Amino acid sequence: MGIRHAFQSAIADDAADEAAGKVTPTRWNEDHALSWSVKTANYTAVAGDFILADTSGGVFAITLPASPSEGDAVTIKCGSSAATNNLTVGRNGSTIMGLAENMTVSENNVEFTLVYSGSTWAL
């Protein structure tokens, strides 16, 4: 249950946002547009990344930073192929939602942010 249950809850929230037109490839903060990087193969994220994960060419992994600091965040948006070609989010020695297991994204068109609390990555 663990990660899958928490992730499914986040998926439901993201799906509602997307249906309402709130999810876009570029978001704005007070100063500027946030830049998204398209990834199609294995990649090790750095704190502050905004990643568009395109799994249309096959499965791959986004690995979280190895030595995160409290408050570090990584945002990932999966495209329309994640249900067929799953994306793995590698924990890189830390836990995700308190569990020592990688996260598998198997739903299309979802976006989530993982924030390091000082002891675990949380949605």
C-alpha distance (Angstrom), angle and dihedral (degrees) to the residues before:
residue distance angle dihedral
M1 . . .
G2 3.89 . .
I3 3.79 110.7 .
R4 3.81 94.1 15.1
H5 3.83 92.4 55.0
A6 3.81 93.4 46.7
F7 3.80 91.1 45.3
Q8 3.82 93.2 48.8
S9 3.80 88.7 53.2
A10 3.81 90.1 51.3
I11 3.82 89.8 47.1
A12 3.81 91.1 55.2
D13 3.81 90.4 51.5
D14 3.82 92.1 47.2
A15 3.81 92.5 46.7
A16 3.80 90.0 54.4
D17 3.82 90.3 49.2
E18 3.80 91.7 48.3
A19 3.82 92.2 48.2
A20 3.80 87.8 52.1
G21 3.80 90.2 51.6
K22 3.81 94.7 -112.1
V23 3.83 97.9 123.0
T24 3.78 114.3 80.5
P25 3.81 134.6 159.6
T26 3.79 90.6 -112.6
R27 3.77 124.8 43.5
W28 3.76 126.6 -174.6
N29 3.76 129.1 -133.6
E30 3.79 123.8 -172.8
D31 3.81 94.2 -78.1
H32 3.80 110.1 29.1
A33 3.78 150.1 -19.2
L34 3.79 115.6 -71.5
S35 3.79 112.9 -121.3
W36 3.79 120.7 -129.7
S37 3.82 122.7 -154.8
V38 3.80 119.3 -148.8
K39 3.80 112.8 -135.6
T40 3.81 124.3 -169.8
A41 3.82 100.3 167.3
N42 3.81 139.7 34.5
Y43 3.80 111.9 -46.5
T44 3.80 136.4 173.0
A45 3.78 109.4 -136.3
V46 3.77 125.9 -138.2
A47 3.79 125.8 -149.5
G48 3.80 110.7 -79.4
D49 3.81 96.0 26.3
F50 3.80 120.5 149.1
I51 3.81 104.9 -160.6
L52 3.80 129.6 -169.8
A53 3.82 102.2 -159.5
D54 3.80 110.2 -153.5
T55 3.81 107.6 -168.8
S56 3.81 94.6 169.6
G57 3.82 88.9 111.3
G58 3.81 94.9 49.1
V59 3.78 144.6 -68.6
F60 3.80 121.5 -44.5
A61 3.81 141.7 155.1
I62 3.76 136.3 -110.2
T63 3.80 106.6 -155.8
L64 3.80 118.6 -152.7
P65 3.82 119.8 -126.8
A66 3.83 113.9 -76.0
S67 3.82 98.4 -135.4
P68 3.80 107.0 28.9
S69 3.78 124.1 -178.1
E70 3.78 124.0 -141.6
G71 3.81 109.0 -80.3
D72 3.81 96.0 23.7
A73 3.81 110.5 141.6
V74 3.80 137.3 -166.3
T75 3.82 121.0 -169.9
I76 3.81 120.0 -157.6
K77 3.80 129.0 -173.7
C78 3.80 118.2 -170.4
G79 3.77 123.0 -154.1
S80 3.76 133.5 -138.9
S81 3.83 96.3 -68.8
A82 3.81 101.9 60.4
A83 3.81 93.5 98.4
T84 3.81 89.9 57.5
N85 3.81 99.2 31.9
N86 3.80 106.5 31.5
L87 3.78 122.1 -146.0
T88 3.80 117.6 -135.9
V89 3.80 119.1 -148.6
G90 3.81 105.1 -155.0
R91 3.78 116.5 -146.6
N92 3.84 94.3 -148.7
G93 3.82 95.0 -149.9
S94 3.81 96.9 -42.4
T95 3.78 125.9 93.7
I96 3.80 127.2 -108.3
M97 3.81 114.2 -141.0
G98 3.81 87.4 -11.9
L99 3.82 93.0 -58.5
A100 3.79 127.1 115.7
E101 3.80 94.4 -134.0
N102 3.78 137.3 96.5
M103 3.78 119.4 -107.6
T104 3.82 121.6 -118.3
V105 3.79 119.1 -153.0
S106 3.79 108.8 -153.4
E107 3.80 101.5 158.2
N108 3.80 125.4 89.1
N109 3.79 125.5 -119.7
V110 3.79 99.9 9.9
E111 3.76 130.0 145.0
F112 3.79 127.1 -163.4
T113 3.77 140.4 163.4
L114 3.78 123.1 -139.8
V115 3.82 113.9 -155.3
Y116 3.80 122.6 -168.9
S117 3.80 110.4 -128.4
G118 3.79 95.8 -167.7
S119 3.80 91.8 -92.7
T120 3.83 107.2 37.0
W121 3.80 143.3 8.6
A122 3.82 108.9 -104.8
L123 3.80 133.9 -170.6
